Amino acid sequence: MQQDARFEGFVFGFKIGPDGKAEPLPHGLHDGTDAFWVWIALDPDAPGTKAWLQTAAGLDAPVIHALLAQDTRPRCLVSEEGALLILRGVNVDPKSEPTDLVSIRAWIENNRVITVQHRKLATIDALRACYDAGSGPNSSAELIVALADGMIARMRTVVHDFEAEIDRLEDTSMTGNLHQVRARLNKVRHNIVPLRRYLSPQRDAFASLMNARLSWLDHWWQSHLREITDEVHRYIEALDAVRESANIVQDTLNARIAEQTNRMIALLSFGAAAFLPLNLFVGLLGANVAGIPGAQSPYAFWVVIGLLVAIVALEVAIFRRMRLWRLTR
């Protein structure tokens, strides 16, 4: 379905009937009626977007600022004119990190929805494809619920991947390579931070929209939003569980590192203890004073070697009897 360009910043627009069938938005049509409603998608970086929002859309300055801001946190602001909903979704770019969340901003009225996004979002593309195919959500409330549900569904995969990875790390933390396990653990702990930071206010945004008394959001769609809110809450709890499991894995790795350090210290201590009597004995024989026993004997060197071997044998017997070798295992 081809869209006619209206201004620089217009991405696409639909005129949607009560049955969900859509057609390209006609020129000069910026609001819906009782017979149809409109969905308009905008590019916030285009120079004509702000002017269109101020004039043709007729939005207030705080709403325009929130729609065009570069960095925003998920939230919901409800007024008599409509509702401003800001959400975060998973970036579909395969080169991006799973926690690189894309912001979507929506101004919602009974007969008009305006969405603004800085980057590509798979859920928006899927909804647009539905209308291009002939049918989609048949009301602004259904569109917002479908948008929220699609974003949470894609986030489900990311959360489950974290859970699977931390389970594998728990299984390998006792025997796996320390450097590899630590690198994977640090990556998990690093990635859950931004996801957890945005999920909590996103849950609050859904709850605020659900509890708002809006004429276009009836009990049916409020119940759907309640399910989405509960699902986001479960994801938050899952991420908290992953974080706790990561702490347990880190404690296990720290214990292994401490054990290896203690083993190395014990081994060095045994070496120092073994050579101390030998150094003392050889040091006495090497003193530059008269009267050193065997200084003139041709067999003195081999006698000294024999004594040193005897001292080493005695030390080994003492260590074995005291069972000190276990400290190095």
C-alpha positions as CSV (number, residue, x, y, z in Angstrom):
1,M,0.0,0.0,0.0
2,Q,1.7,3.2,-1.1
3,Q,1.6,6.3,1.2
4,D,1.6,9.8,-0.2
5,A,4.3,12.1,1.3
6,R,2.8,15.1,3.2
7,F,5.8,16.7,4.8
8,E,9.4,15.7,5.6
9,G,9.0,13.5,8.7
10,F,5.8,11.7,7.7
11,V,6.6,8.0,7.7
12,F,3.1,6.5,7.0
13,G,-0.5,7.1,7.9
14,F,-3.7,5.1,7.8
15,K,-7.4,5.9,7.9
16,I,-8.9,2.9,9.7
17,G,-12.5,1.9,9.9
18,P,-14.3,0.1,12.7
19,D,-13.7,-3.2,11.0
20,G,-9.9,-2.7,11.1
21,K,-9.6,-2.2,7.3
22,A,-7.2,0.6,6.5
23,E,-6.4,2.9,3.5
24,P,-3.7,5.5,3.0
25,L,-4.3,8.6,4.9
26,P,-5.8,11.3,2.6
27,H,-4.1,14.7,2.3
28,G,-5.2,17.2,4.9
29,L,-6.7,14.6,7.2
30,H,-5.2,14.8,10.7
31,D,-8.0,13.7,12.9
32,G,-10.5,10.8,13.0
33,T,-14.3,10.9,13.3
34,D,-17.0,8.6,14.7
35,A,-16.8,6.6,11.4
36,F,-13.0,6.1,11.4
37,W,-9.8,6.8,13.2
38,V,-6.3,7.5,12.1
39,W,-2.8,6.3,12.9
40,I,0.1,8.6,11.9
41,A,3.8,7.6,12.3
42,L,6.4,10.3,12.3
43,D,10.2,10.6,12.1
44,P,11.3,12.9,15.0
45,D,14.6,13.8,13.4
46,A,13.0,15.4,10.4
47,P,12.8,19.2,10.4
48,G,9.1,19.3,9.5
49,T,7.8,17.0,12.4
50,K,7.8,19.6,15.2
51,A,6.0,22.2,13.1
52,W,3.4,19.6,12.1
53,L,2.8,18.6,15.7
54,Q,2.4,22.2,16.7
55,T,0.0,23.3,13.9
56,A,-1.8,20.4,12.2
57,A,-1.8,18.1,15.2
58,G,-2.5,20.8,17.7
59,L,-0.6,19.2,20.6
60,D,0.6,21.0,23.7
61,A,4.3,21.9,24.1
62,P,5.0,19.4,26.9
63,V,3.6,16.6,24.8
64,I,5.6,17.6,21.8
65,H,8.8,17.8,23.8
66,A,8.2,14.3,25.2
67,L,7.5,12.9,21.7
68,L,10.7,14.4,20.2
69,A,13.1,14.0,23.2
70,Q,16.2,12.0,22.4
71,D,16.4,10.0,25.6
72,T,13.3,9.1,27.6
73,R,12.3,6.6,30.2
74,P,9.0,4.6,29.9
75,R,6.1,6.4,31.4
76,C,2.5,7.3,30.9
77,L,0.9,10.7,31.3
78,V,-2.9,11.0,31.1
79,S,-4.8,14.3,30.4
80,E,-8.2,15.3,29.3
81,E,-7.1,15.4,25.7
82,G,-5.5,12.0,25.6
83,A,-2.7,9.8,26.9
84,L,1.1,10.0,26.3
85,L,2.7,6.6,26.4
86,I,6.5,6.0,26.1
87,L,7.8,2.5,25.9
88,R,11.0,0.6,25.2
89,G,11.3,-2.4,22.9
90,V,14.0,-4.8,21.7
91,N,16.1,-3.6,18.8
92,V,15.7,-5.9,15.8
93,D,19.1,-5.1,14.3
94,P,21.1,-8.3,14.4
95,K,24.3,-6.4,15.0
96,S,22.9,-4.7,18.1
97,E,23.0,-6.0,21.7
98,P,19.8,-7.6,23.0
99,T,19.5,-4.9,25.7
100,D,19.8,-2.1,23.2
101,L,16.2,-1.0,23.6
102,V,14.4,1.2,21.1
103,S,12.1,3.9,22.4
104,I,8.5,4.3,21.0
105,R,6.4,7.3,21.9
106,A,2.6,7.4,21.3
107,W,0.0,10.1,21.7
108,I,-3.4,8.3,22.0
109,E,-6.8,9.7,21.6
110,N,-10.2,8.1,20.9
111,N,-9.9,8.6,17.1
112,R,-6.2,9.3,16.6
113,V,-2.9,7.7,17.4
114,I,0.4,9.4,16.7
115,T,3.6,7.3,17.1
116,V,7.1,8.6,17.0
117,Q,10.3,6.5,16.9
118,H,14.0,7.3,16.3
119,R,14.9,3.8,15.2
120,K,13.3,0.8,13.6
121,L,11.0,-1.3,15.8
122,A,9.7,-4.7,14.7
123,T,6.4,-4.4,16.4
124,I,5.5,-1.2,14.5
125,D,6.5,-2.9,11.3
126,A,4.3,-5.9,12.1
127,L,1.3,-3.8,12.8
128,R,1.9,-1.8,9.6
129,A,2.1,-5.0,7.6
130,C,-1.3,-6.1,9.0
131,Y,-2.9,-2.9,7.7
132,D,-1.1,-3.3,4.4
133,A,-2.5,-6.8,4.2
134,G,-6.1,-5.5,4.7
135,S,-6.9,-5.6,8.4
136,G,-5.5,-4.8,11.8
137,P,-6.6,-3.5,15.2
138,N,-10.0,-1.8,14.8
139,S,-9.6,0.9,17.5
140,S,-6.9,3.0,19.0
141,A,-7.2,1.0,22.3
142,E,-6.6,-2.3,20.4
143,L,-3.7,-0.8,18.5
144,I,-2.0,0.3,21.8
145,V,-2.6,-3.1,23.4
146,A,-1.3,-4.8,20.3
147,L,1.8,-2.6,20.4
148,A,2.4,-3.3,24.0
149,D,1.9,-7.0,23.6
150,G,4.2,-7.2,20.6
151,M,7.0,-5.4,22.4
152,I,6.7,-7.6,25.5
153,A,6.6,-10.8,23.4
154,R,9.9,-9.9,21.8
155,M,11.4,-9.1,25.2
156,R,10.3,-12.5,26.5
157,T,13.0,-14.2,24.3
158,V,15.7,-12.0,25.7
159,V,14.7,-12.7,29.4
160,H,14.5,-16.5,28.7
161,D,18.0,-16.4,27.1
162,F,19.4,-14.8,30.3
163,E,17.7,-17.5,32.4
164,A,19.2,-20.3,30.2
165,E,22.6,-18.7,30.2
166,I,22.7,-18.3,34.0
167,D,21.6,-22.0,34.4
168,R,24.5,-23.1,32.2
169,L,26.9,-20.9,34.2
170,E,25.7,-22.5,37.5
171,D,26.4,-26.0,36.1
172,T,29.9,-25.1,34.9
173,S,31.0,-22.7,37.7
174,M,32.5,-25.6,39.7
175,T,34.5,-27.2,37.0
176,G,34.6,-24.9,34.0
177,N,37.5,-22.6,32.9
178,L,37.6,-19.7,35.3
179,H,38.4,-17.1,32.7
180,Q,35.7,-18.2,30.3
181,V,33.0,-18.5,33.0
182,R,33.9,-15.1,34.5
183,A,33.7,-13.4,31.0
184,R,30.3,-15.0,30.4
185,L,29.1,-14.0,33.8
186,N,30.2,-10.4,33.5
187,K,28.4,-10.2,30.2
188,V,25.1,-11.4,31.7
189,R,25.4,-9.1,34.7
190,H,26.2,-6.2,32.4
191,N,23.3,-6.9,30.1
192,I,20.5,-7.3,32.7
193,V,21.2,-3.8,34.2
194,P,19.6,-1.7,31.4
195,L,16.9,-4.2,30.8
196,R,15.9,-4.2,34.5
197,R,16.2,-0.4,34.6
198,Y,13.6,0.1,31.8
199,L,11.3,-2.8,32.7
200,S,10.3,-1.4,36.0
201,P,9.0,2.0,34.8
202,Q,7.5,0.2,31.8
203,R,5.4,-1.8,34.2
204,D,4.3,1.3,36.0
205,A,3.4,3.0,32.6
206,F,1.1,0.1,31.7
207,A,-0.4,0.2,35.2
208,S,-1.1,3.9,34.9
209,L,-2.7,3.5,31.5
210,M,-4.8,0.6,32.8
211,N,-6.0,2.5,35.8
212,A,-6.8,5.7,33.9
213,R,-10.4,6.5,33.3
214,L,-10.4,6.9,29.5
215,S,-13.5,6.7,27.5
216,W,-11.8,4.8,24.6
217,L,-10.2,2.2,26.9
218,D,-13.0,-0.1,28.1
219,H,-12.8,-2.9,30.6
220,W,-12.0,-5.5,27.9
221,W,-8.8,-3.7,26.9
222,Q,-8.0,-2.8,30.5
223,S,-8.0,-6.5,31.3
224,H,-5.5,-7.1,28.5
225,L,-3.3,-4.4,29.8
226,R,-3.5,-6.0,33.3
227,E,-2.2,-9.2,31.8
228,I,0.6,-7.4,30.1
229,T,1.5,-5.6,33.3
230,D,1.6,-8.9,35.2
231,E,3.8,-10.4,32.5
232,V,6.2,-7.5,32.8
233,H,6.2,-7.9,36.6
234,R,7.2,-11.6,36.1
235,Y,10.0,-10.6,33.8
236,I,11.3,-8.2,36.5
237,E,11.2,-11.0,39.0
238,A,13.0,-13.3,36.6
239,L,15.7,-10.7,36.1
240,D,16.0,-10.3,39.9
241,A,16.4,-14.1,40.1
242,V,19.1,-14.1,37.4
243,R,20.9,-11.4,39.3
244,E,20.8,-13.4,42.5
245,S,22.0,-16.5,40.7
246,A,24.8,-14.5,39.2
247,N,25.9,-13.5,42.7
248,I,25.9,-17.2,43.7
249,V,28.0,-18.1,40.6
250,Q,30.4,-15.2,41.4
251,D,30.7,-16.5,45.0
252,T,31.5,-19.9,43.6
253,L,34.2,-18.5,41.3
254,N,35.7,-16.4,44.2
255,A,35.9,-19.6,46.3
256,R,37.7,-21.4,43.5
257,I,40.1,-18.6,43.1
258,A,40.7,-18.4,46.9
259,E,41.3,-22.2,47.0
260,Q,43.8,-22.0,44.1
261,T,45.6,-19.1,45.8
262,N,45.8,-20.9,49.1
263,R,47.1,-24.0,47.4
264,M,49.8,-22.0,45.7
265,I,50.8,-20.3,49.0
266,A,51.0,-23.7,50.7
267,L,53.2,-25.0,47.9
268,L,55.5,-22.1,48.2
269,S,55.6,-22.4,51.9
270,F,56.6,-26.1,51.7
271,G,59.4,-25.1,49.3
272,A,60.7,-22.4,51.6
273,A,60.5,-24.8,54.6
274,A,62.3,-27.6,52.7
275,F,65.2,-25.4,51.6
276,L,65.6,-23.5,54.9
277,P,67.6,-26.4,56.6
278,L,69.6,-26.9,53.5
279,N,70.5,-23.3,53.2
280,L,71.5,-23.1,56.8
281,F,73.7,-26.2,56.5
282,V,75.4,-25.1,53.3
283,G,75.8,-21.6,54.7
284,L,77.7,-22.9,57.7
285,L,80.0,-24.9,55.6
286,G,80.6,-21.9,53.3
287,A,81.7,-19.6,56.2
288,N,85.0,-18.0,55.5
289,V,86.6,-19.1,58.8
290,A,89.3,-21.6,59.8
291,G,88.4,-25.0,61.1
292,I,85.7,-26.0,58.5
293,P,85.4,-29.8,58.9
294,G,86.7,-31.8,55.9
295,A,88.2,-28.8,54.1
296,Q,91.2,-30.9,53.2
297,S,89.5,-34.2,52.6
298,P,88.9,-35.4,49.0
299,Y,85.6,-37.1,50.1
300,A,84.2,-34.1,51.9
301,F,82.0,-33.0,48.9
302,W,80.2,-36.3,48.6
303,V,79.7,-36.5,52.4
304,V,78.0,-33.1,52.2
305,I,75.8,-34.3,49.3
306,G,74.8,-37.4,51.3
307,L,74.0,-35.2,54.3
308,L,71.8,-33.0,52.2
309,V,69.9,-35.9,50.7
310,A,69.4,-37.3,54.2
311,I,68.0,-33.9,55.4
312,V,65.6,-33.9,52.4
313,A,64.5,-37.4,53.1
314,L,63.9,-36.5,56.8
315,E,61.8,-33.5,55.8
316,V,59.7,-35.6,53.4
317,A,59.0,-38.1,56.2
318,I,58.0,-35.4,58.6
319,F,55.7,-33.8,56.0
320,R,54.1,-37.2,55.2
321,R,53.6,-38.0,58.9
322,M,51.9,-34.6,59.5
323,R,49.9,-35.1,56.3
324,L,50.6,-31.6,55.1
325,W,50.6,-32.6,51.4
326,R,46.8,-32.5,51.5
327,L,46.9,-28.7,51.7
328,T,48.3,-28.5,48.2
329,R,45.6,-30.7,46.6
